[in-house]
Amino acid sequence: MPTTAAPPDAAAPCTLRERKKQQTRQALHNAALTLVSAHGLDGVTIEQICADADVSPRTFFNYFTSKAHAALGLDSVEVPERSAAWFEQADGALVDDLCVLIAATVPLSQDRRRMKELLVLRPEMSSTVMQWMAESRQSLLSVVGTRTDEQTARTAVTLVMSALSEVAHRDTVRSNDELAERLRAVVGEMVALAS
């Protein structure tokens, strides 16, 4: 019987410590998004972002690799070990399982509208999104390659990451399960168009 459950990291209970970490991350993201929207990336310092988020500058790099990543709310995408192990053992269709893996790995933004506005207002931020997508692909390729050959892995990751890009332009997604379903739907649309 195919495995359809989400990777364990997606369903893990949220401890008080984890909630506090999420709150700090969200405060840094909100501050960076507001400041970069108003002043541009070069017009803002990490110290200003941290002051607005009420955290120390040393804390910043525990959550984000750059001001641009903080403004866009993008974490570096590394597939957690437990999620990678789930994917390796899953026995559903490769692309379906990849949709679930990506949905469990990609951070969900609660303020997608503001992020879209930032990209329109500050088009120089688009390069950060493109770099993030490329890094995400690389991280996913090593995991997907455990179940198939390299060429199939590249094709599957490219397909689902393209679907992710399309889903990002549509309505806000509120949960990992909803993201997985939307990814499957967009992949289905792509396949139908190619037929």
Secondary structure, 3 states (H helix, E strand, C coil): CCCCCCCHHHHCCCCHHHHHHHHHHHHHHHHHHHHHHHHCHHHCCHHHHHHHHCCCHHHHCCCCCCHHHHHHCCCCCCCCHHHHHHHHHCCCCHHHHHHHHHHHHCCCCCCHHHHHHHHHHCHHHHHHHHHHHHHHHHHHHHHHCCCCCHHHHHHHHHHHHHHHHHHHHCCCCCCHHHHHHHHHHHHHHHHHHHC
